[in-house]
Amino acid sequence: MKVYCDSSTKAACYVIEGQSPVFVLYNHQVTVNEGEYLAVISALTDALRRKRTSIELFTDSQLVVSQVNGRWKCNHEHLRVLRDKVRQLTQNQVITIGWIPREENLAGRLLG
């Protein structure tokens, strides 16, 4: 199953393949990178709640993909907490997190 996610500083959008898009409004303004992590966490949480265990998640955030996959260091504590939450959600699951250009990111196009 494919999942697409994206974020702004005010809201996130994710699309689980075959489902309607989901928009999540943040109750406070977040940084771009926090928003990207929160979008991934929301999408994974929902997909796992639906008992989906084989997931290909796509985001246009190279930072999130590279930090979660261990290719880049995570130097900010507030992002480390979010990175670790993503890693916790993917533990013991068949989940890949990959980068996709914004133009090809269905959630990004919907978020505008």
N, C-alpha and C positions, 0 to 999 in steps of 0.2 A: 504494500500500500504506500502511496506517495502522499506526503504532506508538505505544503508550502506555507512559509510564514514570513512576515515582515512587520516592521514597527515604525512609528514616528515617536516623538517625545510625548504624545498625548494618548495614543491608542495603538493597539496591535490588531493584526488580521492574520488568520490562518485558515487554510482550506485543506480539509481531509478529502482525499480523492473520493468522488462520488457523493459528497455531502455538500450542504450549503455552506458558504463562508461564515466564519465567526469573527465578530469584532469585539474587542475588549477595550473599554475605556479605562485609562489609569485614573486613580483618584488624586494623583498629584503628578506634576511634570517630572519626567525622568530624562536622563541623558540618552543620547542615541544608542550607545552601546548597552545601557541597562535595558532599554526598550527592546532591543534585538534579543537579548537573553530572555526577557520576560515573555516575548512572543514564542520563542522556542519552548520554554517551560510550559506555557499554556497549551500549546499544540500537542506536546508529548503527553501531558497529563490527560488531556481529552482523549487522545488516541489510545492510551493505555487503559483508560476507564472503559472504553468501548471494546476492550479485550483484543486490541490489535497488537500483535507482538512482532511482526515482521514489517518494519517501517523504514522507508527512505524519506528523510526529512531534508528539505532544501530551504536555504536562506541566502539572501544576497549579502550577508555580513561575513566578510573574510575573517574578521577578528573573532567572531563567535566560533566559526568552523575551525579555525586554526588553534584557538585556545582549548576548545573542547577535545580536539583530536591530538593535543599535546605537541603541536608543531611550533607554537608561539608561547612565550611566557605570559603569565597573567600577573602584572605588577601592582594591581590595585585591589585592595582587600574587598571592596564592595562588589567587584566583578568576580573575584575568586569564589565568593559565596554563591553567586549565580552559576558560575561554571561548574562548581561542585554539585549543585542541585541538578543540573543537566546530566552530569556524569552518573549521579545516583539514579536518576530516572532510566538511564540507558543500561545500567548494570544488569547483567543476566538476561538481556533482551537481544533480539536480532534487529538492531537499529543502526543505521548509518546516517551521518549528518554531513551534508555536502553543500558546496557553494554553487549558486546559480546566478547568472547575470540578472539584474533588476528587470530588464525588459522581458525576460522569460519567467519571472516569478509571478505566478498567478495572484498571490496574496499582495504583492507589491503593486500590481496594476490596479487591484481593487481598492487598496488603501489610498492610492493616488498620491 
